[in-house]
Amino acid sequence: MKTTSIVSKQTKLVNNEQIMIREARGRRLALLGKVFMIQNSKTNMNGYYVESEFASNRYYYVQYKENDDSWCSCPDFSSNKVENCKHLYAVQYALHLGLVQQIGHKLPISQKT
Ligand SMILES: [Zn+2]
């Protein structure tokens, strides 16, 4: 039997748990209808707003394209260098489950973050 370091094993477990938490939160955001699509006809790239889990008037901007570079404006994505933050999961789930909302009048189209 191979000896593996307990530390790295635990780190891996923690990472897996973190991913699972992000995924579950993203799924919840999608199910609550907090993913909004912004159409950009110029670039043909779809952007999304995902409403913050904790502040109902805060939105994060997500650029998502399947099998392509995705990006989110939240601090988790930029500071922790995570592969997928909960907002990216939210967009993926919303697309998968057909729960992407059309952008409502309460969101200014020009808002960047
Ligand atoms: Zn995010």
Boltz pocket constraint, residues with backbone or C-beta under 6 A from the ligand:
constraints:
  - pocket:
      binder: B
      contacts: [[A, 60], [A, 72], [A, 73], [A, 74], [A, 75], [A, 76], [A, 77], [A, 85], [A, 86], [A, 87], [A, 88]]
      max_distance: 6.0
